[in-house]
Amino acid sequence: MATGVDSFEDPSAEVLAEAAAAFGLLASSARLHIMWALAQGESDVTGLAERVGGALPAVSQHLTKLKLAGLVRSRREGRRMVYFVDDPDIVTVVRLMVRQLAARADIVSQPVRGRRGIGA
């Protein structure tokens, strides 16, 4: 492994490929919305479809892809499957990215005079 700029070792090609695949799955706004919802708490496919505004079959397909990638897990409760994110690091990444971009969008939408330290 090569040493990077801040003395961090570069990850292996396998780790980079796995990370790229996970980010690729999250590049879909529908799957990212599902992950955001599941980061707030577990849900069945019907609840997720209602929350994210997607058709039940489409949400089910997205969940299957997320589950195959290991980003989401499920358990059976009676006749329904309940989905959840079992990896706190994935939850952290999703929350951090969405909150950061939402904060940036809020700053950009403010009038110039309303921004702190800009145009005053």
C-alpha positions in Angstrom: 0.0 0.0 0.0 1.2 3.5 -0.9 1.4 6.2 1.7 -0.9 9.2 1.0 -0.6 12.9 1.6 -1.4 12.9 5.3 0.6 9.6 6.1 -2.6 7.6 5.6 -2.1 4.4 3.8 -4.0 4.0 0.5 -6.7 1.3 0.7 -6.4 -1.8 -1.5 -7.9 -2.0 -4.9 -10.5 -4.4 -3.5 -11.6 -2.0 -0.8 -11.8 0.9 -3.3 -13.9 -1.3 -5.6 -16.3 -2.2 -2.8 -16.6 1.4 -1.7 -17.3 2.5 -5.3 -20.0 -0.2 -5.6 -21.7 1.0 -2.4 -21.5 4.7 -3.5 -22.8 3.6 -6.9 -25.9 2.1 -5.2 -26.4 5.3 -3.2 -26.1 7.4 -6.4 -29.8 6.6 -7.1 -31.9 9.3 -5.4 -34.6 6.7 -4.8 -32.2 4.3 -3.0 -30.7 7.2 -1.1 -34.1 8.3 0.0 -34.8 4.7 1.2 -31.5 4.7 3.1 -32.4 8.0 4.6 -35.7 6.7 5.8 -34.2 3.5 7.2 -31.5 5.6 9.0 -34.4 7.1 10.9 -35.8 3.7 11.8 -36.9 0.3 10.5 -39.9 -0.1 8.2 -41.7 -2.5 5.9 -41.8 -2.1 2.2 -45.3 -0.6 2.3 -44.3 2.1 4.8 -41.2 2.9 2.8 -43.2 3.2 -0.4 -45.5 5.6 1.2 -42.7 7.6 2.8 -40.6 7.9 -0.3 -43.4 8.2 -2.7 -42.5 5.2 -4.8 -44.4 2.4 -6.3 -44.4 -0.8 -4.1 -42.6 -3.0 -6.8 -39.9 -0.3 -7.4 -39.2 0.1 -3.7 -39.1 -3.6 -3.3 -36.5 -3.9 -6.1 -34.4 -1.1 -4.6 -34.5 -2.9 -1.2 -33.4 -6.1 -2.9 -30.3 -4.4 -4.4 -29.5 -2.7 -1.1 -29.8 -6.0 0.7 -27.6 -7.9 -1.8 -25.0 -5.2 -1.3 -25.1 -5.6 2.4 -26.3 -2.1 3.1 -29.7 -3.2 4.4 -30.9 -6.2 6.3 -34.4 -7.6 7.0 -36.3 -9.8 9.4 -39.7 -11.4 9.2 -42.4 -10.2 11.6 -45.4 -12.4 10.9 -46.4 -12.0 7.3 -44.2 -8.9 6.6 -40.5 -8.2 6.1 -39.1 -5.4 8.2 -36.0 -3.6 6.7 -33.3 -1.8 8.6 -29.8 -0.5 8.3 -27.6 -2.6 10.6 -24.4 -0.7 10.0 -24.0 2.6 12.0 -21.2 3.7 9.7 -23.5 3.6 6.6 -26.1 5.6 8.6 -23.5 8.2 9.6 -22.3 8.6 5.9 -25.9 9.0 4.6 -26.9 11.4 7.4 -23.7 13.5 7.0 -24.0 13.8 3.3 -27.7 14.7 3.2 -27.4 17.1 6.1 -24.3 18.8 4.6 -26.0 19.3 1.2 -29.2 20.5 2.8 -27.3 23.1 4.8 -25.5 24.2 1.6 -28.8 24.5 -0.2 -30.1 26.7 2.7 -27.1 29.0 2.5 -27.4 29.4 -1.3 -31.1 30.1 -1.1 -30.6 32.9 1.5 -30.5 36.5 0.2 -27.0 37.9 0.0 -27.6 40.2 3.0 -28.8 37.2 5.1 -25.6 35.3 4.7 -23.2 35.6 7.5 -20.0 37.4 6.6 -21.0 37.9 3.0 -22.1 41.2 1.5 -22.5 43.0 4.8 
